[in-house]
Amino acid sequence: VLYASLECAGAASMDADHAASHVGKAVGLANALRSVPFHVRHKQLPLPRATMAECEAVEEDFFRGELTPKSADVVFAVASQAHLHLEHARQLGAKLPAAAANVLLPAVPCQAYLSRLQAANFDVFDPRTYAADWKLPFSLYMHRWRKTF
């Protein structure tokens, strides 16, 4: 979707496509983390199996709604990957056309969620992580005005 939006905005370039790819991956990973409380009620877990195996985490910990040190390591690893994708996209920001910043604004709520998750010590079940962020509209406006993402 971000690629098509870049085309429509007239901001398509190799660097913009690369940044859009990283923002899309970060948003996807953050959405996977955000959806854990919903999916565990249906005995599903949208987290990478390879990461769970590396951290020696067990699905049952998530299904019980418990945050064990190993399950927190899984959440931390996925959140870290999302953050790295956002940072890489932002490093490309200087090379992007001005219109690309508006298209890449989905990075702002993604970063806000990752920050709340970090503040909750990577507990995806903590109500603070999925509570509404009253500062988000203002933050989006400021990023749009500064042409950043």
Beta strands, then each sheet from edge to edge (+ up, - down):
end
